[in-house]
Amino acid sequence: MLGLENLYITFSGYWPEKGAMMRTCSFKETEAYSVCARLDNTRGKVLVVASAGNTARSFARVCSDNDIPLLLCVPEDNIDVLWFDGPVKENVRLIVSRSGGDYYDAIHLSNIACKQSRFIAEGGAKNVARRDGMGTTVLSAVTTLGRIPGYYFQAVGSGTGAIAAWEANLRLIEDARFGRNKMKLMVSQNAPFTPMYDAWRAGSRSLLPMDDDLARRQVEIILAKVLSNRRPPYSIPGGLYDALMDSGGDILVSTNEEALAAARLFEETEGIDLHPAAAVATASLVQAVSDQRIDSRAVIMLNITGGGEERFKKEHELHYLKPSLVFDIDPDVGEVLRGIEELFG
């Protein structure tokens, strides 16, 4: 449909005919397993994860199945994504920032929780286990293709997945069996919430100043709510800015309408529904082809980070995780600490 000769799709989600059986329909499962595998769970600690949705669902499923104490911090407006194909055990608890907040407000809650020594931060982009888990999508593509792709497409909220892809690429270059080229990272954001795109276009390593209330309103508009990190690891050494510069990559942008059109195209041609973030990535690929930014013979990896969710929901009885506590967007620190301590006895 796009006129590309070497487009390869790495699919994470639920698609039984393709052997894809991720119960959360998200590639965030790859990081949840690797992070939990490294966790020393012998000291009575509680893992703390802040999320806009998909990461919370994945960690809740893995921690529930493996009896790992977990405190989730999620914006109240996003809790409809915390669906599961079975009940979640009591070792997993959810607290939320009141309606009107966003992912950054959830992160703020998690930072307060980690002031108590019993609660330990999962770490986000700084956690090597998270990055290595997500980097397995690149390892899968490369070992299947027998070579490193020329382009890598993915939508980004924090950019951690793209950083993970870049790091996996560097290791594969050291290995040398699959070539020595660097994939051009072609990452995309969902307009109008585009803090990394705006900084990149301005040639700035630092994120541009952003009004918090305006950012929250923009997050309400975007289709892909998981792409809503106001404080992403863009500027830090080894962050997304460095990854883009080193790989010769670019940041693109897709509107809600473009993402919806790309999702329809994908389902019509491939036969499975897409998560909104994956639709944003697909829309950016469509636009890059339309703008003739990519040679039709180039080897391209499209990272579909989530799909099959609608089908999964139709085929399974769903259970929803309800919040144990709801806090204001600017919560009282003592109230948060007392509340979470009571949750875990």
C-alpha positions as CSV (number, residue, x, y, z in Angstrom):
1,M,0.0,0.0,0.0
2,L,2.8,2.4,0.8
3,G,5.1,1.3,-2.1
4,L,7.9,0.2,0.2
5,E,9.9,-2.9,-0.7
6,N,11.4,-3.7,2.7
7,L,8.9,-2.7,5.4
8,Y,9.0,-5.0,8.5
9,I,6.6,-4.7,11.3
10,T,7.4,-5.7,14.9
11,F,4.1,-6.4,16.6
12,S,3.5,-6.5,20.3
13,G,0.0,-7.3,21.5
14,Y,-2.8,-9.8,20.9
15,W,-2.9,-11.5,17.5
16,P,-3.3,-15.3,18.0
17,E,-2.8,-16.1,14.3
18,K,0.6,-14.4,14.4
19,G,1.6,-16.1,17.7
20,A,1.3,-12.8,19.6
21,M,-0.4,-13.5,23.0
22,M,0.5,-10.5,25.2
23,R,-2.3,-10.4,27.8
24,T,-2.0,-6.6,28.2
25,C,-1.7,-6.0,24.4
26,S,1.3,-3.8,24.9
27,F,5.1,-4.0,24.5
28,K,5.3,-2.7,28.0
29,E,5.2,-6.3,29.0
30,T,8.7,-6.7,27.8
31,E,10.0,-4.2,30.4
32,A,7.8,-5.4,33.2
33,Y,9.2,-8.9,33.1
34,S,12.9,-7.7,32.8
35,V,12.5,-5.2,35.7
36,C,10.7,-7.7,38.0
37,A,13.3,-10.4,37.2
38,R,16.0,-8.1,38.6
39,L,14.1,-7.1,41.6
40,D,15.3,-8.3,45.0
41,N,12.0,-9.1,46.6
42,T,13.4,-10.5,49.8
43,R,13.5,-7.3,51.8
44,G,9.8,-6.4,52.1
45,K,10.1,-3.6,49.6
46,V,7.2,-2.2,47.5
47,L,7.9,-1.4,43.9
48,V,6.5,2.0,42.8
49,V,5.5,2.6,39.2
50,A,4.1,5.8,37.7
51,S,2.3,5.4,34.4
52,A,-0.2,7.0,32.0
53,G,-1.7,3.5,31.5
54,N,0.0,0.8,29.5
55,T,3.0,0.4,31.8
56,A,0.7,0.2,34.8
57,R,-1.4,-2.5,33.2
58,S,1.7,-4.5,32.4
59,F,3.3,-4.2,35.8
60,A,0.0,-5.0,37.5
61,R,-0.4,-8.2,35.6
62,V,3.2,-9.4,36.1
63,C,3.4,-8.4,39.7
64,S,0.0,-9.9,40.5
65,D,0.9,-13.2,38.9
66,N,4.3,-13.3,40.7
67,D,3.2,-11.9,44.2
68,I,5.4,-8.8,44.0
69,P,4.1,-5.9,46.1
70,L,3.4,-3.0,43.7
71,L,2.1,0.6,44.2
72,L,0.8,2.1,40.9
73,C,0.4,5.9,40.4
74,V,-1.8,6.8,37.5
75,P,-3.9,9.9,36.5
76,E,-7.6,9.3,37.5
77,D,-8.6,10.2,33.9
78,N,-6.6,7.2,32.6
79,I,-7.8,4.4,34.9
80,D,-10.2,3.0,32.3
81,V,-7.1,1.5,30.7
82,L,-6.5,-0.7,33.8
83,W,-8.4,-3.7,32.4
84,F,-7.4,-7.3,32.9
85,D,-8.5,-10.8,31.8
86,G,-8.6,-11.8,35.5
87,P,-8.7,-10.3,39.0
88,V,-5.6,-8.5,40.2
89,K,-4.4,-9.7,43.6
90,E,-4.2,-7.5,46.8
91,N,-0.5,-7.1,46.5
92,V,-1.1,-4.6,43.8
93,R,-2.6,-1.3,44.9
94,L,-3.5,1.8,42.8
95,I,-3.5,5.4,43.9
96,V,-4.4,8.3,41.5
97,S,-4.1,12.0,41.0
98,R,-7.5,13.6,40.8
99,S,-9.3,14.1,37.5
100,G,-7.7,16.9,35.5
101,G,-4.2,15.8,36.2
102,D,-1.8,14.1,33.8
103,Y,1.2,11.7,33.7
104,Y,3.5,14.2,35.4
105,D,1.1,14.5,38.3
106,A,1.2,10.7,38.7
107,I,5.0,10.9,38.6
108,H,4.8,13.5,41.4
109,L,2.7,11.1,43.5
110,S,5.3,8.3,43.0
111,N,8.1,10.6,44.0
112,I,6.3,11.4,47.3
113,A,5.8,7.7,47.9
114,C,9.5,6.9,47.5
115,K,10.4,9.3,50.3
116,Q,9.7,6.3,52.5
117,S,12.5,3.7,52.4
118,R,10.1,0.8,52.1
119,F,8.9,2.1,48.7
120,I,11.4,1.9,45.8
121,A,11.1,3.6,42.5
122,E,11.0,1.5,39.4
123,G,13.3,4.1,37.8
124,G,11.9,4.8,34.4
125,A,14.4,5.5,31.6
126,K,17.3,5.2,34.1
127,N,16.5,1.6,34.8
128,V,18.7,-0.6,32.5
129,A,16.3,-3.5,32.9
130,R,13.4,-1.4,31.5
131,R,15.5,-0.3,28.5
132,D,16.9,-3.8,27.8
133,G,13.4,-5.3,28.0
134,M,12.0,-2.9,25.4
135,G,15.2,-3.3,23.3
136,T,14.2,-6.9,22.6
137,T,11.9,-5.6,19.8
138,V,15.0,-4.6,17.9
139,L,16.8,-7.8,18.7
140,S,13.7,-9.7,17.3
141,A,13.7,-7.6,14.1
142,V,17.5,-7.9,13.5
143,T,17.8,-11.6,14.1
144,T,14.8,-12.2,11.8
145,L,16.0,-9.9,9.0
146,G,19.7,-10.9,9.4
147,R,20.6,-7.2,9.3
148,I,20.2,-3.9,11.1
149,P,17.3,-1.9,9.6
150,G,18.0,1.5,8.1
151,Y,15.0,3.2,9.8
152,Y,13.2,2.7,13.0
153,F,9.7,4.2,13.5
154,Q,8.0,4.5,16.9
155,A,5.7,6.9,18.8
156,V,7.2,8.3,22.0
157,G,5.9,9.7,25.3
158,S,9.0,9.5,27.3
159,G,11.3,8.3,24.5
160,T,12.6,5.4,26.6
161,G,11.6,2.8,24.0
162,A,13.6,4.7,21.3
163,I,16.6,5.1,23.6
164,A,16.4,1.3,24.2
165,A,16.3,0.7,20.4
166,W,19.4,2.9,20.0
167,E,21.3,1.1,22.7
168,A,20.4,-2.3,21.2
169,N,21.6,-1.0,17.9
170,L,25.0,0.0,19.4
171,R,25.4,-3.5,20.9
172,L,24.6,-5.1,17.6
173,I,27.2,-3.0,15.9
174,E,29.8,-4.2,18.4
175,D,28.6,-7.8,17.7
176,A,29.2,-7.1,14.0
177,R,27.3,-10.1,12.6
178,F,24.4,-8.0,11.4
179,G,26.2,-5.0,10.0
180,R,27.5,-1.8,11.5
181,N,25.0,0.8,10.4
182,K,23.0,2.9,12.8
183,M,19.2,2.9,12.4
184,K,17.8,6.4,11.9
185,L,15.3,6.8,14.8
186,M,12.1,8.3,13.4
187,V,10.0,9.0,16.5
188,S,6.7,10.7,16.6
189,Q,4.4,12.7,19.0
190,N,0.7,13.2,19.0
191,A,-0.3,16.9,18.3
192,P,-1.0,19.2,20.0
193,F,1.1,17.7,22.8
194,T,4.6,17.9,21.3
195,P,7.2,19.1,23.8
196,M,10.1,17.0,22.4
197,Y,9.1,17.8,18.8
198,D,9.0,21.5,19.6
199,A,12.5,21.4,21.3
200,W,14.0,19.4,18.4
201,R,12.6,21.7,15.8
202,A,14.1,24.7,17.7
203,G,17.5,22.9,17.8
204,S,17.4,22.9,21.5
205,R,18.8,20.2,23.8
206,S,16.6,21.5,26.6
207,L,12.8,21.3,26.5
208,L,11.2,24.6,25.9
209,P,9.3,26.3,28.7
210,M,5.8,24.9,29.0
211,D,2.8,26.2,30.9
212,D,1.5,23.3,33.1
213,D,-2.2,24.1,32.6
214,L,-1.8,24.4,28.9
215,A,0.0,21.1,28.8
216,R,-2.8,19.4,30.7
217,R,-5.4,20.8,28.3
218,Q,-3.3,19.5,25.3
219,V,-3.1,16.0,26.9
220,E,-6.9,16.0,27.2
221,I,-7.1,16.5,23.4
222,I,-4.6,13.9,22.1
223,L,-5.8,10.4,21.1
224,A,-2.7,8.6,22.5
225,K,-2.9,9.5,26.2
226,V,0.2,7.3,26.9
227,L,2.3,9.8,24.9
228,S,1.9,12.5,27.5
229,N,5.1,12.9,29.6
230,R,5.8,16.5,30.4
231,R,9.3,15.7,31.8
232,P,10.7,13.1,29.4
233,P,14.4,12.0,29.4
234,Y,15.1,14.1,26.4
235,S,17.9,16.4,27.6
236,I,19.9,14.1,29.9
237,P,23.2,12.6,28.7
238,G,22.3,9.4,26.9
239,G,18.7,10.5,26.5
240,L,16.6,10.9,23.4
241,Y,18.3,14.0,22.2
242,D,21.7,12.2,22.1
243,A,20.1,9.1,20.6
244,L,18.6,11.2,17.7
245,M,21.8,13.1,17.1
246,D,23.9,10.0,17.0
247,S,21.6,8.1,14.8
248,G,20.8,10.9,12.4
249,G,17.1,10.6,13.3
250,D,14.2,13.0,13.5
251,I,11.0,13.7,15.5
252,L,7.8,13.8,13.6
253,V,4.2,14.7,14.5
254,S,0.8,13.2,13.8
255,T,-2.6,14.6,14.5
256,N,-5.5,12.6,15.9
257,E,-7.1,12.5,12.5
258,E,-4.0,11.2,10.8
259,A,-3.6,8.5,13.5
260,L,-7.1,7.4,13.1
261,A,-6.7,7.1,9.3
262,A,-3.5,5.2,9.8
263,A,-5.2,2.8,12.2
264,R,-7.9,2.1,9.7
265,L,-5.4,1.5,7.0
266,F,-3.5,-0.9,9.1
267,E,-6.6,-2.9,10.1
268,E,-7.8,-3.0,6.5
269,T,-4.4,-4.2,5.1
270,E,-3.1,-6.3,8.0
271,G,-6.2,-7.4,9.8
272,I,-5.8,-6.2,13.4
273,D,-6.6,-3.1,15.4
274,L,-3.9,-0.7,16.7
275,H,-3.3,1.0,20.0
276,P,-3.5,4.8,19.5
277,A,0.3,5.2,20.1
278,A,1.0,2.6,17.4
279,A,-1.4,4.4,15.1
280,V,0.6,7.7,15.6
281,A,3.8,5.8,14.6
282,T,2.1,4.4,11.6
283,A,0.8,7.8,10.6
284,S,4.3,9.2,10.8
285,L,5.6,6.5,8.5
286,V,2.8,7.2,6.0
287,Q,3.6,10.9,6.1
288,A,7.4,10.3,5.7
289,V,6.7,8.1,2.6
290,S,4.3,10.7,1.2
291,D,6.9,13.5,1.7
292,Q,9.5,11.2,-0.1
293,R,11.8,11.3,2.9
294,I,12.5,7.6,2.6
295,D,13.8,5.6,-0.3
296,S,11.3,2.9,-1.3
297,R,14.1,0.3,-1.1
298,A,15.2,1.2,2.4
299,V,14.9,-1.4,5.2
300,I,12.4,-0.1,7.7
301,M,11.3,-1.4,11.1
302,L,7.9,-0.2,12.2
303,N,7.6,-0.9,16.0
304,I,3.9,-1.5,16.6
305,T,4.0,-1.1,20.4
306,G,0.4,-2.3,21.0
307,G,-2.4,-3.9,19.0
308,G,-5.3,-6.3,19.2
309,E,-6.8,-4.6,22.2
310,E,-10.3,-4.3,20.8
311,R,-10.2,-7.9,19.7
312,F,-8.9,-9.0,23.1
313,K,-11.7,-7.2,24.9
314,K,-14.3,-8.8,22.7
315,E,-12.9,-12.3,23.4
316,H,-12.4,-12.0,27.2
317,E,-14.3,-11.0,30.3
318,L,-12.6,-7.9,31.7
319,H,-11.8,-7.0,35.3
320,Y,-10.9,-3.4,36.2
321,L,-8.5,-2.3,38.9
322,K,-10.1,0.4,41.1
323,P,-8.1,3.1,43.0
324,S,-7.6,2.7,46.7
325,L,-6.9,6.4,47.2
326,V,-7.5,9.6,45.2
327,F,-5.2,12.6,45.8
328,D,-5.3,16.2,44.7
329,I,-3.1,17.3,41.9
330,D,-0.9,19.1,44.4
331,P,-1.3,16.7,47.3
332,D,-0.3,17.0,51.0
333,V,2.9,15.0,51.4
334,G,2.0,13.7,54.8
335,E,-1.4,12.6,53.6
336,V,0.1,10.6,50.8
337,L,2.7,8.9,53.0
338,R,0.2,7.9,55.7
339,G,-2.3,6.6,53.1
340,I,0.2,4.4,51.2
341,E,1.6,3.0,54.5
342,E,-1.8,1.9,55.5
343,L,-2.4,0.2,52.1
344,F,0.5,-2.1,52.7
345,G,0.0,-2.7,56.4
